[in-house]
């Protein structure tokens, strides 16, 4: 489902694949040759979301940007990244060639430099910065700039060092801060999504054979949509590559047996 939010609507490159059950909302830009799979949610709430070329957003991942008058948390994903199933990324900057595994969490103001990664259910906390090529192991927590990586049993000590409600909701601490955060956020979301409307579905294109050169568009233009096909007949380009590799493997086995 493709939704406009206020005056903003998604900009999806004509070569990108978007599953019919994915939701793309608001000021979202998706680059060339991306694949957004079933159940994924990509939503801009007061700040833009930008996803580079050749990225994979897997099933049920949630990618969000958020911004009000006091704080802005845009979301930027660099080229050639994979975001795994059920991952959650909000208001962060993810560099080129990063891998965010299933169930990982990356929070507001965090930064993953190029080639870094977060393993299964790892956490990159508010304003943390992973250096180039660094990795957060399974279930571990990264915090600070540059990031310190700690095991899950140290979560209480890490929590004590963070000013989560001040950094994310711009709220002073207090016994009722959780309730105030809920009230503030609900009001913000009602206002942000009050005029959401469904727009024309993104038209998926049949992938070109491997090695087919892509003609360069002029500045500011996309290649003209060609070879349009029905959404339910689209075959993911990754599956085509896997099928071709398996076909070559089977042919090689037959030749070896024949020899």
Secondary structure as UniProt FT lines:
FT   STRAND          2..5
FT   TURN            6..7
FT   STRAND          11..12
FT   TURN            14..15
FT   STRAND          17..18
FT   TURN            20..21
FT   STRAND          23..25
FT   STRAND          28..30
FT   TURN            32..33
FT   STRAND          35..36
FT   TURN            38..39
FT   STRAND          41..45
FT   STRAND          49..51
FT   TURN            53..54
FT   STRAND          56..57
FT   TURN            59..60
FT   STRAND          62..67
FT   STRAND          72..73
FT   STRAND          75..77
FT   STRAND          82..83
FT   TURN            85..86
FT   STRAND          88..90
FT   STRAND          93..94
FT   TURN            96..97
FT   STRAND          99..100
FT   TURN            102..103
FT   STRAND          105..106
FT   TURN            108..109
FT   STRAND          111..112
FT   TURN            114..115
FT   STRAND          117..118
FT   TURN            120..121
FT   STRAND          123..124
FT   TURN            126..127
FT   STRAND          129..130
FT   TURN            132..133
FT   STRAND          135..136
FT   TURN            138..139
FT   STRAND          141..143
FT   TURN            144..147
FT   STRAND          148..150
FT   HELIX           152..154
FT   HELIX           155..161
FT   HELIX           164..169
FT   TURN            175..176
FT   HELIX           177..192
FT   TURN            193..195
FT   STRAND          197..198
FT   TURN            210..211
FT   TURN            219..220
FT   HELIX           231..233
FT   HELIX           237..258
//
